[in-house]
């Protein structure tokens, strides 16, 4: 009597290929969680205005520190200081994004 329907090599359990795929997905998820934890712990520092403003953010994109050189503080030109802060924060966030892409970009294999 011939088998009907189901998966080749099936039986009641998961077929071998499905089982392997599930294990591979679980390993990938564990590795992604580990990489995310490592990324979140890292700190990224960027400067603007020739070093007049420095910011540090975490891999979780939390602003950790802002350093402003006294020479950068000009009560007559607050806008330049604001622009330097925005530029430094933007660069630090870009660093986090680039590192995140390095860690996670190839892991999904086009799934995401």
Secondary structure, 3 states (H helix, E strand, C coil): CCCCCCCCCCCCCCCHHHHHHHHHHHHHHHHHHHHHHHHHHCEEEEEECCCCEEEEEECCCCEEEEEECHHHCCCCCHHHHHHHHHHHHHHHHHHHHHHHHHHHCCCCCCCC
